[in-house]
Amino acid sequence: MNHDDLRHWSKHAADWAHGYHRDLRLQPVRAPLVPGAISRQLPPGPPDQAEPMERIWEDFERIVPPGMTHWQHPRFFAYFPANAAPASMLAEQLANAMAAQGMIWQTSPAVTEVEQVMVQWLRQAIGLPEGFVGTIHDSATTATLSAVLTMREVALDYAGNTGGLSGAPRLRIYASAQTHSSVDKAVRVAGIGQDNLVKIRADDSLSMDPVALAAAIAGDIAAGFMPAGVVLCAGGTSVGAFDRIGDCIAAAHAHGLPVHVDAAWAGSAMICPEFRSLWAGIEAADSIVFNPHKWLGAQFDCAVQFLRDPAPQIRALGLRPSYLQTAGREEVVNFNEWTVPLGRRFRALKLWFVLRAYGLDGLRERIRNHVTWAGEVCEALRALPGVHIVTQPRLSLFTFALASDAETEALLNRINDDGRIYLTQTLHLGRYVIRVQVGQFDCTREDVMMIEEVVKDLM
Ligand SMILES: *Cc1c(COP(=O)(O)O)cnc(C)c1O
């Protein structure tokens, strides 16, 4: 296959993609398959002889789409959205065509400079003050790991990177029980250890209790530990919990501890000024991550980390071997020094396309609709006898259950085998509940209200 063939097949792929999206509503949202159903259809080894693209294409159409869970389906209400606006897909095609590796400024100045400008556009869009800079990671998990590695190195005065952690003071990181498992992973990978991630009690509103945070830090200092930082949650994965950001940051800063805020999902909603009270006090954070790849239409992967001061993170993560040095250009930003991987994709291009093709007004309207429709379908479910709304909508996420865990789980299985909608579960305060999140780029009110219809049919 050469570039002339690519031209032909790219057009074919564009037509295929158009039909795929046009007909998505007719497909079950979740692939109705058993494990092994796809791998059984592939030969056990690679071909020695080149195969014609016609045959590869036929196999693709026959094997792959039936094995997909359709994340862009307008009735995907599971997990979190990973929505992909058409303008994002177009930008990704262009990034793919150039296939650049943007590890340092010189390896593609446009990759670095469009990224710098997009971070500033997004900073303004979500209402953060001037002064924050940032970078784009693959995922929130990587951004949180970068923040925790920086906390570790700042606490150890950068001695961990060189001397290792054996013999170092025992570090402590604080988070609420509502934070995502990526925080647990970060403390494990950073060598701090799960036992040194202190989960602070939440109050009735599911916020970390700032008084309990202050007490835990003081107690740890008295016991000889070395507190290193606090991770707060703005829109938790399970039920959308928000820590009281301003109060918790004040408690952390009173002890000189840096604060990273995980707003992976909810951050997109902050383009609407009316939701910003949910994270009041955010401007005092040291680091914030949010995923435009969840709810803003810039498809996976695209996680933006904002930093009040990038210097500690660059000092913790940056390495400049001689083959990466750029003589006479010390003023340029080399984004690999801000993150864990060396190589970087051109992720900013899809942000540029999406922000321009829909405008902030268009993106705000979508998010406002999602929040409104989630509230409406929540009320419709509440009115069904036997359905209990367990957590009220936070932005566009709420949970419900039937009388017992067993009945709730059986209902969820029936819903997902049915295929018209896709929902997932969580454990909330020990109870098995079904989550509903509304956030698909192309969903309509009718799509959302079908949740009630399906639940009523299958109860
Ligand atoms: C989705 C999510 C994550 C994980 O995001 P990735 O980008 O997949 O790593 C972390 N925290 C919260 C609150 C999330 O919603």
The ligand as an SDF file (V2000), in Angstrom:
LIG
                    3D

 15 15  0  0  0  0  0  0  0  0999 V2000
  -12.1450    9.6750   34.2290 C   0  0  0  0  0  0  0  0  0  0  0  0
  -11.5320   10.1230   35.4850 C   0  0  0  0  0  0  0  0  0  0  0  0
  -10.1960    9.8370   35.7750 C   0  0  0  0  0  0  0  0  0  0  0  0
   -9.3230    8.9950   34.8830 C   0  0  0  0  0  0  0  0  0  0  0  0
   -9.1320    9.6180   33.6710 O   0  0  0  0  0  0  0  0  0  0  0  0
   -8.1060    9.0460   32.5830 P   0  0  0  0  0  0  0  0  0  0  0  0
   -7.9270   10.2050   31.6750 O   0  0  0  0  0  0  0  0  0  0  0  0
   -8.7790    7.8830   31.9620 O   0  0  0  0  0  0  0  0  0  0  0  0
   -6.8700    8.6580   33.2880 O   0  0  0  0  0  0  0  0  0  0  0  0
   -9.6690   10.3330   36.9450 C   0  0  0  0  0  0  0  0  0  0  0  0
  -10.4180   11.0680   37.7870 N   0  0  0  0  0  0  0  0  0  0  0  0
  -11.7060   11.3660   37.5320 C   0  0  0  0  0  0  0  0  0  0  0  0
  -12.4860   12.1980   38.5020 C   0  0  0  0  0  0  0  0  0  0  0  0
  -12.3020   10.9060   36.3720 C   0  0  0  0  0  0  0  0  0  0  0  0
  -13.5680   11.2290   36.1110 O   0  0  0  0  0  0  0  0  0  0  0  0
  1  2  1  0
  2  3  1  0
  2 14  2  0
  3  4  1  0
  3 10  2  0
  4  5  1  0
  5  6  1  0
  6  7  2  0
  6  8  1  0
  6  9  1  0
 10 11  1  0
 11 12  2  0
 12 13  1  0
 12 14  1  0
 14 15  1  0
M  END
$$$$
